[in-house]
Amino acid sequence: MSGQVLPCNPEEIGSLFLFEKLSPEQLARLCAAGSVERFEPGPVYGEGDAATCFYVMIEGTVVLYRRVGGDDVEVTRTSQSGVYAGAMQAYLGDRVRQVYNNSMRVTEPTRFFVVPADTFSDIMQEWFPMAVHLLEGLFFGSKNTQRTVGQRERLLALGSLSAGLTHELNNPAAAAVRATSTLRERVAKMRHKLGVISAGPYPREKLANLIEIQERTAERVAKAPTLSPLEASDREDALTDWLDDHDIADGWRMAPTFVQAGLDVDWLEQVAAAVDEEILPSAIGWLNYTVETELLMDEIEDSTTRISHLVDAAKQYSQLDRAPYRMADVHELLDSTLVMLSGKIGQRIKVVKEYDRTLPEIPAYPAELNQVWTNLIDNAVSAINSAGGDGTLTVRTELDHDRLLVEFRDTGPGVPEEIRGRIFDPFFTTKPVGEGTGLGLDISWRIVVNKHHGHLQVESVPGDTRFQVLLPLTATDDETPQEETA
């Protein structure tokens, strides 16, 4: 918007700190090219509008705002003469999209010296060519550095995730390999034992009873109850005594396996009643191999299921087969990220999930939100480790008015108040040299605020630090989430 145009006094313009070193001729040219305008209380320009003017305040009060989610958040309020805003990067020309990076309002009648953006750019190029070159180098160099370090940050995160995923996959894979090898050995012994039994002078009905007991034994393994350590110990002692009383060799080795399979003395009595005394040791040995093979197959199933779960989590985390912008369940995203980072979180940190499962899906870029979760969880883990390594990470979701809240709470030492306002700045880090790029929170801020029109904030006291992500429940007018297809 435009204000009331007033006469331009070169001496008054020269009194502003930005122009105090200019010559009378330069001040005269400024007055001829620009204008003094008086604005009544209200808006001067809006964030995102085309940056057409450079404003220098002569007298009055200005307030600058940034758009955060659906709200305008005040970032600066001042009455200092000479402060400036608006098209400050006009000298970069078409190489940068020329829009206002904030909104400006005045709270009282305020006078500005206003220079059109094109004129401001021409004057900068003509009067301060070296300064323009230096500023261009600083601007684009910073952008390139930030982009390069940002890519490095992503590669470091990917490397960390890959190492963690490899570690997590290795455990069940190795367990499955071990179980398969042992299973082959047990099956071979079971075949041998069956051969010994079948070669003996035993009636057909006795062998049929033994086969029937084997089937019932396998069924009991699948339904084995979970026992407390004390209950398991008592049952092992009872089974060992029974096996010893019936002259079963290595009964103390078989007892733990039988207990794990949910078998007890009553079951052994049923076996003894079904077969002749001379065949009982071989029958018990054969059934022991049956139990072992069932338990080994359960172990293989658990291991391969774990591998499948990890692969699904990696697929969910990467979002490779999903639309970039879609309706998403934040709990699925959080769970996949926690699985991916489980190796880094370790055993000493307790993870608590306080999810409100009634929350609706929200429009989002899921892969990028996963990057936010990764950065915030990584920071929480680092904070807890810096305090000794034992602590709790709590991930909480709830409805906060018309936004969805995702909170990461850790029991680390906290963020000191004197640096709290800088932690979202690019390249600012509290980690030791070589351990952090200082872009994790900056990237998270830009993903949450700029891309999702949400808000990212931190509350911290020693032992209780909370990073809170607030996301809108509905899409903006210029974005429509894609539907998932089967």
C-alpha positions in Angstrom: 0.0 0.0 0.0 1.1 3.6 -0.5 1.2 6.4 2.1 0.7 10.1 1.9 3.6 11.6 -0.1 5.5 14.4 1.7 8.4 16.7 0.7 11.8 15.0 0.8 14.5 16.9 2.7 18.1 15.7 1.8 19.4 16.9 5.2 16.8 14.8 7.1 17.6 11.8 4.9 21.3 12.3 5.5 20.7 12.2 9.3 19.7 8.5 9.0 22.6 6.2 9.9 22.2 4.3 6.6 22.9 7.4 4.5 25.1 9.5 6.8 28.3 9.0 4.7 26.7 10.1 1.4 27.6 13.3 -0.4 25.1 16.1 -0.9 24.9 15.1 -4.5 24.0 11.5 -3.6 21.4 12.7 -1.1 19.9 14.9 -3.7 19.7 12.0 -6.1 18.1 9.8 -3.5 15.4 12.5 -2.8 14.7 12.8 -6.5 14.5 9.0 -7.0 12.6 8.2 -3.8 9.9 9.8 -1.7 8.9 10.5 1.9 5.6 8.8 2.7 3.5 9.0 5.8 1.5 5.9 6.8 -1.4 5.7 9.2 -1.6 2.8 11.7 -2.1 -0.4 9.8 -0.3 -2.7 7.3 2.5 -1.4 5.0 3.2 -4.6 3.1 2.6 -8.3 3.4 4.9 -11.3 3.5 5.1 -13.0 0.1 4.0 -10.0 -1.9 6.3 -8.8 -4.7 9.1 -6.7 -3.1 8.6 -3.3 -4.9 10.1 -0.9 -2.4 12.9 -0.4 0.2 11.7 1.4 3.4 13.8 3.4 5.8 11.9 4.7 8.9 12.3 8.4 9.7 10.0 8.5 12.7 7.3 6.4 14.2 7.0 2.7 15.3 7.2 -0.4 13.1 6.4 -4.0 13.8 7.6 -6.9 11.7 5.8 -10.2 11.5 6.5 -13.7 10.1 3.8 -16.1 9.1 3.9 -19.3 11.2 1.2 -21.7 10.3 -1.9 -19.7 10.1 -0.7 -17.0 12.5 1.4 -13.8 12.2 4.1 -13.9 14.8 5.7 -10.7 15.9 9.5 -10.8 15.5 10.6 -7.2 15.8 9.1 -4.0 17.2 11.1 -0.8 17.2 10.9 3.0 17.2 14.6 3.5 16.3 15.1 6.1 13.5 16.8 4.7 10.4 15.8 1.1 10.7 15.0 -0.4 7.3 13.1 -3.3 5.7 11.5 -4.3 2.4 13.4 -5.0 -0.8 16.8 -5.4 0.8 18.0 -7.9 -1.7 16.9 -6.0 -4.8 20.6 -5.8 -5.9 20.5 -9.5 -6.6 18.0 -8.9 -9.4 16.2 -11.8 -11.1 18.6 -14.4 -9.6 16.5 -14.4 -6.4 12.7 -14.3 -6.2 12.0 -10.7 -5.1 9.3 -11.0 -2.4 8.9 -9.5 1.1 10.3 -12.0 3.6 8.0 -10.6 6.4 5.0 -8.3 6.9 5.3 -4.8 8.2 2.7 -2.7 10.2 2.9 0.6 11.9 1.2 1.3 15.2 1.2 5.1 15.0 1.5 7.6 12.2 5.0 6.8 10.7 7.1 8.5 8.1 9.3 6.4 5.8 11.8 7.3 3.1 10.7 4.9 0.3 12.9 3.9 -2.7 11.6 1.8 -5.6 13.3 -1.6 -5.7 14.7 -1.1 -9.2 16.1 2.3 -8.3 17.6 0.9 -5.1 19.3 -1.9 -7.1 20.7 0.6 -9.7 22.1 2.9 -7.0 23.8 0.0 -5.1 25.3 -1.2 -8.4 26.6 2.2 -9.3 27.7 3.6 -5.9 28.9 0.4 -4.1 30.0 -2.1 -6.8 32.6 -3.8 -4.5 30.1 -4.0 -1.7 27.5 -5.5 -4.1 30.0 -8.2 -5.2 30.9 -9.0 -1.6 27.2 -9.2 -0.6 26.4 -11.4 -3.6 29.3 -13.7 -2.7 28.1 -13.8 0.9 24.5 -14.5 -0.1 25.1 -17.2 -2.7 28.1 -18.6 -0.9 26.0 -19.1 2.2 23.2 -20.6 0.2 25.6 -23.1 -1.5 27.3 -23.9 1.8 23.9 -24.5 3.4 22.8 -26.7 0.5 26.1 -28.7 0.6 26.1 -29.1 4.3 22.4 -29.9 4.2 23.1 -32.7 1.8 26.0 -33.8 4.0 23.6 -33.8 7.0 21.2 -36.0 5.1 24.0 -38.4 4.1 25.2 -38.6 7.7 21.7 -39.3 8.8 21.3 -41.9 6.1 24.6 -43.5 7.1 23.5 -43.6 10.7 20.2 -45.1 9.8 21.8 -47.6 7.5 24.2 -48.7 10.2 21.4 -49.0 12.7 19.2 -50.9 10.2 22.1 -53.2 9.3 22.7 -54.0 12.9 19.0 -54.6 13.6 18.7 -56.8 10.5 21.8 -58.7 11.4 20.5 -60.0 14.8 17.4 -61.8 13.5 19.2 -62.9 10.3 22.0 -64.5 12.4 19.4 -66.0 14.7 17.5 -67.5 11.8 20.8 -69.0 10.3 21.8 -70.5 13.7 18.3 -71.9 14.2 18.2 -73.4 10.7 21.5 -75.1 11.3 20.4 -76.5 14.6 17.1 -77.5 13.2 18.8 -79.6 10.5 20.8 -81.4 13.1 17.7 -82.1 15.3 15.7 -83.4 12.4 18.5 -85.8 11.5 18.6 -87.1 15.1 14.8 -87.4 15.1 14.9 -89.5 11.9 17.6 -91.7 13.5 15.7 -92.1 16.7 12.5 -92.9 14.7 14.5 -95.5 12.8 15.6 -97.1 16.1 12.1 -97.2 17.4 10.5 -98.6 14.2 13.2 -101.3 14.0 12.3 -102.7 17.4 9.7 -105.4 18.2 6.9 -102.9 19.0 3.2 -103.4 18.1 1.7 -101.2 15.4 -0.8 -99.7 17.9 2.1 -98.6 20.3 3.8 -96.8 17.4 0.5 -95.2 16.4 0.1 -94.0 20.0 3.6 -92.5 19.9 2.8 -90.7 16.7 -0.4 -89.4 18.2 1.5 -88.1 21.3 3.9 -86.4 19.0 1.1 -84.5 17.3 -0.4 -83.4 20.7 3.1 -82.4 21.8 3.5 -80.1 18.8 0.2 -78.6 19.5 1.1 -77.9 23.2 4.3 -76.2 22.0 2.3 -73.7 20.0 0.1 -72.9 23.1 2.9 -72.8 25.7 2.1 -70.4 28.6 4.5 -67.7 29.7 5.9 -68.6 33.1 7.6 -66.5 35.7 11.3 -67.4 36.4 10.3 -68.9 39.7 7.5 -71.0 38.1 9.9 -72.2 35.3 12.5 -73.2 37.9 10.1 -75.2 40.0 8.7 -77.0 36.9 12.3 -77.8 35.7 13.1 -79.4 39.0 9.9 -81.5 39.0 10.6 -82.7 35.4 14.2 -83.4 36.1 13.2 -85.6 39.1 10.6 -87.5 37.1 13.1 -88.1 34.3 15.7 -89.3 36.7 13.2 -91.6 38.5 12.4 -93.2 35.1 16.1 -93.7 34.2 16.0 -91.1 31.3 19.6 -90.1 30.5 20.4 -86.4 30.4 17.1 -85.5 32.0 18.5 -82.2 33.3 19.2 -81.2 29.7 15.7 -82.1 28.5 13.8 -80.4 31.4 14.4 -76.8 30.3 13.3 -77.6 26.8 10.1 -79.3 28.0 9.3 -76.3 30.3 9.8 -73.9 27.4 7.3 -75.9 25.4 4.7 -75.9 28.2 5.0 -79.5 29.1 4.8 -80.8 32.7 4.9 -84.0 34.8 1.2 -84.9 33.9 2.2 -84.9 30.2 5.1 -87.2 30.9 2.8 -89.5 32.8 0.6 -89.7 29.7 3.6 -90.6 27.6 4.6 -93.3 30.1 1.1 -94.8 30.0 1.0 -94.9 26.3 4.2 -96.8 25.6 6.0 -99.8 27.1 8.7 -99.2 29.7 11.5 -100.4 27.5 10.6 -97.9 24.8 10.1 -95.0 27.1 13.7 -93.6 27.0 13.7 -93.6 23.2 10.2 -92.2 23.1 11.1 -89.4 25.4 14.2 -88.7 23.4 12.3 -88.7 20.2 9.7 -86.3 21.6 12.4 -84.1 22.9 13.7 -83.7 19.3 10.1 -83.0 18.3 9.9 -80.2 20.9 13.2 -78.8 19.9 12.3 -78.7 16.2 9.0 -76.9 17.0 10.8 -74.3 19.1 13.5 -73.8 16.5 10.8 -73.3 13.8 9.2 -70.7 16.1 12.5 -69.0 16.5 13.0 -68.9 12.7 9.5 -67.6 12.3 10.1 -64.9 14.9 13.4 -63.9 13.3 12.0 -63.7 9.7 9.0 -61.8 11.0 11.3 -59.3 12.6 13.2 -59.0 9.4 10.0 -58.4 7.5 8.9 -55.8 10.1 12.2 -54.0 9.7 11.9 -53.9 5.9 8.3 -52.6 6.2 9.5 -49.9 8.6 12.3 -48.9 6.2 9.8 -48.8 3.4 7.4 -46.7 5.5 10.2 -44.4 6.6 11.5 -43.8 3.1 8.0 -43.4 1.6 9.5 -44.5 -1.7 6.2 -45.9 -3.0 4.0 -43.1 -1.7 2.7 -39.8 -3.0 4.9 -36.9 -1.9 2.0 -35.0 -0.4 -0.8 -37.1 1.0 -3.0 -37.8 4.0 -0.8 -39.5 6.6 -1.1 -41.1 10.0 1.6 -39.5 12.1 1.7 -42.5 14.4 2.8 -44.8 11.5 5.5 -42.3 10.7 6.7 -42.0 14.3 6.7 -45.8 14.7 8.7 -46.4 11.6 11.3 -43.7 12.6 11.6 -45.2 16.1 12.2 -48.6 14.5 14.8 -47.2 12.2 16.6 -45.4 15.1 16.3 -48.2 17.6 19.9 -49.2 17.2 21.0 -45.6 18.0 18.6 -45.2 20.9 20.0 -48.3 22.5 18.9 -50.3 25.5 19.7 -47.7 28.2 17.1 -45.2 27.0 13.5 -46.1 27.7 11.0 -45.1 25.0 7.5 -44.2 26.1 4.7 -43.7 23.6 1.8 -41.5 24.7 -0.3 -41.6 21.5 -3.8 -40.3 21.0 -4.9 -42.8 18.5 -8.2 -41.0 17.9 -6.3 -38.2 16.0 -7.2 -37.9 12.3 -4.8 -38.3 9.4 -3.3 -35.0 8.3 -2.1 -33.6 4.9 1.7 -33.9 4.9 4.9 -34.7 3.1 5.5 -37.9 5.1 9.1 -38.5 4.0 10.1 -35.0 5.2 8.2 -35.3 8.5 10.2 -38.5 9.1 13.3 -36.4 8.6 12.0 -34.0 11.3 11.3 -36.9 13.7 14.8 -38.3 13.0 16.5 -35.0 13.8 14.5 -34.4 17.0 14.9 -38.0 18.2 18.6 -37.8 17.5 18.9 -34.6 19.5 17.1 -36.1 22.4 19.3 -39.2 22.4 22.4 -37.1 22.2 21.1 -35.0 25.2 20.4 -38.1 27.3 23.8 -39.6 26.4 25.5 -36.4 27.4 23.9 -36.8 30.9 25.2 -40.3 31.4 23.2 -42.4 28.9 20.3 -43.5 31.1 17.0 -41.7 30.6 13.6 -41.6 29.0 12.4 -40.4 25.6 8.7 -39.7 25.5 6.8 -39.3 22.2 3.4 -37.8 22.7 0.6 -36.8 20.4 -2.6 -34.9 21.1 -5.0 -32.4 19.6 -4.1 -28.8 20.3 -7.1 -26.6 19.3 -7.1 -26.9 15.5 -3.6 -28.4 15.2 -2.0 -31.7 15.8 0.8 -31.7 18.4 3.7 -34.1 18.3 6.0 -33.7 21.3 9.4 -35.2 22.0 10.4 -35.0 25.6 13.8 -36.1 27.0 15.3 -36.2 30.4 18.6 -34.7 29.3 20.4 -31.6 30.8 18.1 -29.1 29.0 18.8 -26.2 26.6 20.3 -23.2 28.4 18.0 -20.1 28.2 20.8 -17.9 26.7 21.0 -20.1 23.5 17.4 -21.2 23.3 16.6 -18.5 20.8 19.4 -19.6 18.5 19.0 -23.3 18.3 17.0 -23.1 15.0 19.6 -20.9 13.3 21.6 -22.5 10.5 25.0 -23.9 11.5 24.3 -23.4 15.3 25.2 -26.5 17.3 26.0 -27.4 20.8 27.6 -30.7 19.8 31.4 -31.1 19.8 33.3 -30.2 16.6 32.8 -32.9 14.0 29.7 -34.4 15.6 27.1 -31.9 14.4 26.5 -29.7 11.4 24.1 -27.3 13.0 21.5 -27.9 10.3 19.3 -30.5 11.8 17.0 -28.1 13.6 17.2 -25.6 10.8 16.1 -28.2 8.3 13.3 -29.3 10.7 12.1 -25.7 11.1 11.9 -25.2 7.4 10.1 -28.5 6.8 7.6 -27.8 9.6 7.1 -24.0 9.2 7.7 -23.3 5.5 6.5 -26.5 4.0 3.7 -27.7 6.3 2.7 -24.2 7.6 3.1 -25.5 11.1 5.1 -24.4 14.1 8.2 -25.8 15.9 9.1 -24.7 19.4 11.1 -25.8 22.4 10.4 -25.7 26.2 13.3 -26.7 28.4 14.3 -27.0 32.0 17.0 -29.4 33.3 15.7 -32.9 33.1 12.7 -32.0 31.0 13.2 -30.7 27.4 10.2 -30.7 25.0 10.4 -30.1 21.3 6.9 -29.5 20.1 5.7 -29.8 16.4 2.3 -28.3 15.7 0.8 -29.3 12.3 -2.4 -28.1 10.7 -5.3 -30.6 10.3 -6.3 -29.3 6.9 -4.4 -28.5 3.7 -3.8 -25.0 2.5 -5.7 -23.6 -0.5 -2.8 -24.1 -2.9 -2.1 -27.7 -1.9 -4.2 -30.8 -2.3 -3.0 -34.2 -0.9 -3.0 -37.1 -3.3 -5.1 -40.1 -2.5 -3.4 -43.5 -2.0 -4.1 -46.1 -4.6 -4.0 -49.8 -4.0 
